[in-house]
């Protein structure tokens, strides 16, 4: 019996609720166990997050960024908490609106690596730091949670961060235990290219590889990858491991074009995973997110595989 979307969402919801419950309980315990923090005359809260992983991390800690880059596109791609309506948009990350940023008078700017001229301009407005989660020197989860810990210390939110990370580590172990109860297929995560003939896959040093390792799963892509953990391949190479299950997404701005290309392109339909129904479309996916996006991907993969296993025994 094929895995239905309804069943998958039920599985995912159960995992997410369990995760949320654990975090809320741990956070509440941490809050009651510690004395109230001394009031600061100027608390660090006016933060502009040009980097999306930084924006997500702030939201995970319960802090709304003052503004982020390309907010509309963020909402279409990031799988975790929605942006509060008061968060402003400072334009694309490669060309942020410097005039607006200056008007907002931020206390801190969390940025991507910028051209020197833009970096100098940002530093002339407020202290500016480049978010260094990627490329991760080792584990992406470790890199992302280390960033959360450092940021939380500056926000005086160390107990919340520690509780969230502990609950996240426990959830990874729980998901790994569930998946270990039966043999699991190799998994490939791919972003389909707008030309309909290529895809980006993820290998060593990527968020995807780290998630699969933590879940005890095999990455179907064993080929070379860049320092950022990606490789652009011909779509026919997704057939090299016929037993692999394919989790894929399309860039929102190119999905209509991809749909039309598929109608005249047999490459996709002839992939073993597609023929056998061993696919899952990820509605939102961003491979350079923070700790929350990393855990969210683990939840999706585990829910899909657990649902597949249950249906195989119906």
For each residue, the residues with C-beta under 8 A, 3 or more apart:
1: 311 314
2: 277 311
3: 7 8 280 304 307 308 311
4: 7 8
5: 8 9
6: 9 10
7: 3 4 10 11 307 310 311
8: 3 4 5 11 12 280 303 304 307
9: 5 6 12 13
10: 6 7 13 14
11: 7 8 14 15 302 303 304 306 307
12: 8 9 15 16 299 300 303
13: 9 10 16 17
14: 10 11 17 18
15: 11 12 18 19 171 175 299 302 303
16: 12 13 19 20 299
17: 13 14 20 21
18: 14 15 21 22 171 174
19: 15 16 22 23 167 168 171 295 299
20: 16 17 23 24
21: 17 18 24 25
22: 18 19 25 26 167 170 171
23: 19 20 26 27 163 164 167 168
24: 20 21 27 28
25: 21 22 28 29
26: 22 23 29 30 163 164 166 167
27: 23 24 30 31 159 160 163 164
28: 24 25 31 32
29: 25 26 32 33 163
30: 26 27 33 34 159 160 162 163
31: 27 28 34 159 160
32: 28 29
33: 29 30 159
34: 30 31 37 159
35:
36:
37: 34 156
38:
39:
40: 43 44 156
41:
42: 107
43: 40 155 156
44: 40 47 107 108 154 155 156
45: 63 66 107 155
46: 66 104 105 106 107 108
47: 44 58 63 65 66 106 107 108 109 110
48: 65 66 67 68 90 101 104 106 108 109 110 126
49: 52 54 55 58 65 67 68 69 110
50: 54 68 69 90 93 96 109 110 111 112
51: 54 55 69 93 110 111 112 130 131
52: 49 55 56 68 69 74 78 93 286 288 289
53: 56 57 131 133 134 144 147 288 289 290 293
54: 49 50 51 57 58 65 110 131 147 151 290
55: 49 51 52 58 59 65 68 74 83 110
56: 52 53 59 60 78 80 81 289 290 292 293
57: 53 54 60 61 144 147 148 151 290 291 292
58: 47 49 54 55 61 63 64 65 151
59: 55 56 62 63 64 65 80 81 83 292
60: 56 57 80 81 148 164 290 291 292
61: 57 58 148 151 152 155 157 160 161 164
62: 59 157 160
63: 45 47 58 59 155 157
64: 58 59 84 86 87
65: 47 48 49 54 55 58 59 68 87
66: 45 46 47 48 87 88 104 106
67: 48 49 71 87 88 89 90 100 101 104 106
68: 48 49 50 52 55 65 71 74 83 87 88 89 90
69: 49 50 51 52 74 89 90 91 92 93 96
70: 73 74 89 91 92 93
71: 67 68 74 75 83 87 88 89
72: 75 76 89
73: 70 76 77 252
74: 52 55 68 69 70 71 77 78 83
75: 71 72 78 82 83
76: 72 73 252 284
77: 73 74 252 284 285 286
78: 52 56 74 75 284 286 289 293
79: 282 283 284 285 286 289 293 296 297 300
80: 56 59 60 289 292 293 296
81: 56 59 60 292
82: 75
83: 55 59 68 71 74 75 87
84: 64 87
85:
86: 64
87: 64 65 66 67 68 71 83 84
88: 66 67 68 71 100 104
89: 67 68 69 70 71 72
90: 48 50 67 68 69 96 97 100 101 104
91: 69 70 95 96 97 100
92: 69 70 95 96
93: 50 51 52 69 70 96 112
94: 114
95: 91 92 118
96: 50 69 90 91 92 93 101 118 122
97: 90 91 100 101
98: 101 102 118 121 122 125
99: 102 103
100: 67 88 90 91 97 103 104
101: 48 67 90 96 97 98 104 106 109 122 125 126
102: 98 99 105 125
103: 99 100
104: 46 48 66 67 88 90 100 101
105: 46 102 126
106: 46 47 48 66 67 101 109 125 126
107: 42 44 45 46 47 126 127
108: 44 46 47 48 126 127 128 129 154
109: 47 48 50 101 106 122 125 126 127 128 129
110: 47 48 49 50 51 54 55 128 129 131 151
111: 50 51 114 119 122 128 129 130 131
112: 50 51 93 130 131
113: 130
114: 94 111 118 119 122 130
115: 118 119
116: 119 120
117: 120 121
118: 95 96 98 114 115 121 122
119: 111 114 115 116 122 123 128
120: 116 117 123 124
121: 98 117 118 124 125
122: 96 98 101 109 111 114 118 119 125 126 128
123: 119 120 126 127 128
124: 120 121
125: 98 101 102 106 109 121 122 128
126: 48 101 105 106 107 108 109 122 123
127: 107 108 109 123
128: 108 109 110 111 119 122 123 125
129: 108 109 110 111
130: 51 111 112 113 114
131: 51 53 54 110 111 112 147
132: 143 147
133: 53 136 140 143 144 147 288 290
134: 53 140 143 228 288
135: 205 227 228 229
136: 133 139 140 142 143 144 205 210
137: 143
138: 142 143
139: 136 142 143 210
140: 133 134 136 143 144 205 206 207 210 211 294
141: 144 145 168 172 210 211 214 291 294
142: 136 138 139 145 146
143: 132 133 134 136 137 138 139 140 146 147
144: 53 57 133 136 140 141 147 148 289 290 291 294
145: 141 142 148 149 165 168 291
146: 142 143 149 150
147: 53 54 57 131 132 133 143 144 150 151 290 291
148: 57 60 61 144 145 151 152 161 164 165 290 291
149: 145 146 152 153 158 161 162 165
150: 146 147 153 154
151: 54 57 58 61 110 147 148 154 155 161
152: 61 148 149 155 156 157 158 160 161 162
153: 149 150 156 158
154: 44 108 150 151
155: 43 44 45 61 63 151 152
156: 37 40 43 44 152 153
157: 61 62 63 152 160 161
158: 149 152 153 161 162
159: 27 30 31 33 34 162 163
160: 27 30 31 61 62 152 157 163 164
161: 61 148 149 151 152 157 158 164 165
162: 30 149 152 158 159 165 166
163: 23 26 27 29 30 159 160 166 167
164: 23 26 27 60 61 148 160 161 167 168 291
165: 145 148 149 161 162 168 169 291
166: 26 162 163 169 170
167: 19 22 23 26 163 164 170 171
168: 19 23 141 145 164 165 171 172 291 295
169: 165 166 172 173
170: 22 166 167 173 174
171: 15 18 19 22 167 168 174 175 295 298 299
172: 141 168 169 175 176 214 215 295 298
173: 169 170 176 177
174: 18 170 171 177 178
175: 15 171 172 178 179 215 298 299 302
176: 172 173 179 180 214 215 216
177: 173 174 180 181
178: 174 175 181 302 306
179: 175 176 182 184 215 216 217 302 305 306
180: 176 177 216
181: 177 178 309
182: 179 309
183:
184: 179 187 216 217 218 305
185: 243 244 245 278 305
186: 217 218 219 220 241 243 244 245
187: 184 212 217 218 219 220 244 245 247 301 305
188: 201 219 220 221 238 241 244 245 246 247 273
189: 201 202 208 247 248 282 285 297
190: 199 200 201 202 238 246 247 248 249
191: 199 200 248 249 250 251 285 287
192: 196 199 235 248 249 250 258
193: 196 197 198 199 200 232 235
194: 251 254 257 258
195: 198 261
196: 192 193 235 257 258 261 262 265 267 268
197: 193 234 235 265 267
198: 193 195 232 233 234 235
199: 190 191 192 193 232 233 235 238 248
200: 190 191 193 230 231 232 233
201: 188 189 190 221 223 225 230 231 233 238
202: 189 190 206 207 208 209 219 221 225 229 230 231 287
203: 206 209 219 221 222 223 224 225 229 230 231
204: 209 225 229
205: 135 136 140 209 225 227 228 229
206: 140 202 203 209 210 225 228 229 230 287
207: 140 202 210 211 229 287 288 289 293 294 297
208: 189 202 211 212 219 229 287 297
209: 202 203 204 205 206 212 213 219 229
210: 136 139 140 141 206 207 213 214 294
211: 140 141 207 208 214 215 294 297 298 301
212: 187 208 209 215 217 218 219 301
213: 209 210 216 217
214: 141 172 176 210 211 298
215: 172 175 176 179 211 212 298 301 302
216: 176 179 180 184 213
217: 179 184 186 187 212 213 301 305
218: 184 186 187 212
219: 186 187 188 202 203 208 209 212 222
220: 186 187 188 241 244 245 246
221: 188 201 202 203 225 231
222: 203 219
223: 201 203 231 233 237
224: 203 231
225: 201 202 203 204 205 206 221 228 229 230 231
226: 229 230 231
227: 135 205
228: 134 135 205 206 225
229: 135 202 203 204 205 206 207 208 209 225 226 287
230: 200 201 202 203 206 225 226 287
231: 200 201 202 203 221 223 224 225 226
232: 193 198 199 200
233: 198 199 200 201 223 237 238
234: 197 198 237
235: 192 193 196 197 198 199 238 267 268 271
236: 239 267
237: 223 233 234 240
238: 188 190 199 201 233 235 244 246 271 273
239: 236 242 270 271 272
240: 237
241: 186 188 220 244
242: 239 272 273
243: 185 186 272
244: 185 186 187 188 220 238 241 272 273 278
245: 185 186 187 188 220 273 278 279 280 304 305 308
246: 188 190 220 238 271 273 274 278 279 280
247: 187 188 189 190 279 280 281 282 300 301 304
248: 189 190 191 192 199 279 280 281 282
249: 190 191 192 281 282 283 284 285
250: 191 192 254 255 258 281
251: 191 194 254 255
252: 73 76 77 255
253:
254: 194 250 251 257 258
255: 250 251 252 258 259
256: 259 260
257: 194 196 254 260 261
258: 192 194 196 250 254 255 261 262
259: 255 256 262 263
260: 256 257 263 264
261: 195 196 257 258 264 265
262: 196 258 259 265 268 269
263: 259 260
264: 260 261
265: 196 197 261 262 268
266: 269 270
267: 196 197 235 236 270 271
268: 196 235 262 265 271 274
269: 262 266 274 275
270: 239 266 267 274 275
271: 235 238 239 246 267 268 274 275
272: 239 242 243 244 275 276 278
273: 188 238 242 244 245 246 276 278 279
274: 246 268 269 270 271 277 278 279
275: 269 270 271 272
276: 272 273
277: 2 274
278: 185 244 245 246 272 273 274 308
279: 245 246 247 248 273 274
280: 3 8 245 246 247 248 300 304
281: 247 248 249 250
282: 79 189 247 248 249 285 300
283: 79 249
284: 76 77 78 79 249
285: 77 79 189 191 249 282 297
286: 52 77 78 79 289 293
287: 191 202 206 207 208 229 230
288: 52 53 133 134 207
289: 52 53 56 78 79 80 144 207 286 292 293 294 296
290: 53 54 56 57 60 133 144 147 148 293 294
291: 57 60 141 144 145 147 148 164 165 168 294 295
292: 56 57 59 60 80 81 289 295 296
293: 53 56 78 79 80 207 286 289 290 296 297
294: 140 141 144 207 210 211 289 290 291 297 298
295: 19 168 171 172 291 292 298 299
296: 79 80 289 292 293 299 300
297: 79 189 207 208 211 285 293 294 300 301
298: 171 172 175 211 214 215 294 295 301 302
299: 12 15 16 19 171 175 295 296 302 303
300: 12 79 247 280 282 296 297 303 304
301: 187 211 212 215 217 247 297 298 304 305
302: 11 15 175 178 179 215 298 299 305 306
303: 8 11 12 15 299 300 306 307
304: 3 8 11 245 247 280 300 301 307 308
305: 179 184 185 187 217 245 301 302 308 309
306: 11 178 179 302 303 309 310
307: 3 7 8 11 303 304 310 311
308: 3 245 278 304 305 311 312
309: 181 182 305 306 312 313
310: 7 306 307 313 314
311: 1 2 3 7 307 308 314
312: 308 309
313: 309 310
314: 1 310 311
